[in-house]
Amino acid sequence: MNNFTNPYLSSYRNQYIHLGNRINDNLKNTYILDQQIGDVNGDNIADIVYLVGEKTENPFYENIKVIVQDGRTMQRSVIPLYPKYSMAYTPWLVLANFTNSNTNEIMVNLPVGGSGGLNYYYVISFLNNNAEYILGPEEFAALSQSLGYEVIYLDNYRVLVKS
């Protein structure tokens, strides 16, 4: 797997305590935005993956993070997203196998909105409780430049991709 290094990635354990639809981490406006259940660390035991964020304007969220609760140990790990790309109106996540491994990866979708319908996407591996970006907004930009293609958004919901 060709993973990119995210300087913001680090694991913090047991920082968050689940309280209904809110997360108690001394931040009044932090909410659970989505949650999925599935094995993301490769131990064949279902884990709980939360997407959390701080509510600002209704319904805009900032400082969005992924929290993985290990199904075997119940320990929680926080996976921070790039600060510049950690905001959205209606964020959601999906657990799916993107790498043909025996476990799911975490895909995060952050719709930012605007006239172009901008979205930030992340695909994160959590194999063996080790968070690694497979793809994030900054990695996608670097990858698209190295592959030599350009994306141009046209009128009437059309997109032109040049290689």
C-alpha positions in Angstrom: 0.0 0.0 0.0 1.4 3.4 -1.0 0.3 5.6 1.9 1.0 9.3 2.4 2.3 10.8 5.6 0.0 13.2 7.4 1.8 15.4 9.9 -1.5 15.8 11.8 -2.0 12.0 12.3 -1.4 10.7 15.8 -3.3 8.4 18.1 -4.8 9.6 21.3 -6.6 7.0 23.4 -9.7 7.4 25.6 -10.0 11.2 25.1 -13.7 11.0 24.2 -16.6 9.6 26.2 -19.8 8.8 24.3 -22.9 10.5 25.7 -25.9 10.1 23.5 -25.5 12.4 20.4 -22.8 14.4 22.0 -19.1 13.8 22.8 -17.9 15.0 26.3 -14.4 16.3 25.7 -14.9 19.7 27.4 -16.1 21.2 24.2 -19.8 22.1 24.4 -20.4 22.1 20.7 -18.9 18.8 19.7 -21.3 16.3 18.1 -21.4 12.9 16.6 -22.1 13.5 12.9 -22.1 9.9 11.7 -21.1 6.4 12.9 -20.5 3.1 11.2 -19.8 -0.4 12.6 -17.3 -2.8 10.9 -13.8 -4.2 11.3 -11.3 -1.5 10.4 -8.3 -2.7 12.4 -8.1 -6.3 11.0 -8.8 -8.3 14.1 -12.1 -9.7 12.7 -14.1 -8.0 15.5 -16.4 -5.1 14.6 -15.2 -1.7 15.6 -17.3 1.5 16.0 -16.2 4.4 13.8 -17.5 7.9 14.7 -17.3 11.1 12.8 -17.3 14.1 15.2 -17.2 17.8 14.7 -17.8 21.2 16.4 -21.0 22.9 15.4 -20.7 26.5 14.3 -23.4 28.0 12.0 -26.3 25.7 11.6 -25.6 23.1 10.1 -21.9 23.8 9.5 -19.3 21.8 11.4 -15.5 22.4 11.8 -12.6 20.6 13.4 -14.0 17.3 12.2 -12.2 14.1 13.4 -12.6 10.4 13.1 -12.7 8.3 16.3 -12.3 4.5 16.2 -13.5 2.5 19.2 -11.7 -0.9 19.1 -14.4 -3.6 19.4 -12.1 -5.9 21.4 -10.5 -3.5 23.9 -13.1 -0.7 23.8 -10.2 1.8 23.6 -10.7 4.9 21.4 -8.3 6.4 18.9 -8.7 9.9 17.4 -7.7 10.4 13.8 -7.4 14.2 13.1 -8.0 15.4 9.6 -6.0 18.2 7.9 -7.1 21.4 9.7 -7.6 23.2 6.3 -9.9 20.4 5.1 -11.9 19.4 8.3 -15.1 21.3 7.8 -18.5 20.4 6.2 -22.2 21.0 6.1 -23.5 17.4 6.2 -20.4 15.1 6.6 -20.7 11.3 6.4 -18.5 8.2 6.4 -18.4 4.8 4.8 -16.5 1.7 5.7 -15.4 -0.2 2.6 -12.5 -2.3 1.3 -10.5 0.0 -1.1 -7.2 -1.9 -1.0 -8.2 -5.6 -1.5 -7.1 -6.3 2.1 -9.1 -8.4 4.6 -10.4 -5.3 6.4 -12.3 -2.1 5.6 -10.9 1.3 5.2 -12.6 4.5 6.4 -13.9 6.9 3.7 -14.9 10.4 4.9 -16.9 12.7 2.8 -17.0 16.4 3.7 -19.4 18.5 1.6 -18.2 22.1 1.8 -20.8 23.4 -0.6 -20.4 26.6 -2.6 -21.4 27.1 -6.2 -19.2 24.2 -7.4 -20.5 21.6 -4.9 -17.0 21.2 -3.4 -16.3 18.0 -1.3 -13.2 16.9 0.6 -12.6 13.2 0.6 -10.4 11.0 2.8 -9.6 7.3 2.6 -7.9 6.2 5.8 -6.5 2.8 6.8 -6.6 1.8 10.4 -5.0 -1.7 10.0 -3.5 -2.9 13.3 -4.7 0.2 15.0 -2.3 2.4 13.0 -3.9 5.3 11.1 -2.5 6.1 7.7 -4.0 8.2 4.9 -4.4 6.3 1.7 -5.8 9.4 0.1 -6.7 12.9 1.4 -7.3 16.3 -0.2 -3.6 17.3 -0.2 -2.5 13.9 -1.4 -5.1 14.0 -4.2 -3.8 17.4 -5.4 -0.2 16.1 -5.4 -1.3 12.9 -7.2 -3.3 14.7 -9.9 -0.3 17.0 -10.6 2.1 14.0 -10.9 -0.2 12.1 -13.2 -0.5 15.2 -15.4 -4.2 15.6 -15.6 -6.4 18.6 -15.2 -10.0 18.9 -14.1 -12.1 21.7 -15.5 -15.7 22.3 -14.3 -18.0 23.5 -17.1 -21.5 24.9 -17.2 -24.5 22.7 -16.9 -22.9 20.3 -14.5 -20.3 19.0 -16.9 -16.6 18.2 -16.1 -13.7 18.1 -18.6 -10.7 15.9 -17.6 -7.6 16.4 -19.6 -4.6 14.1 -19.5 
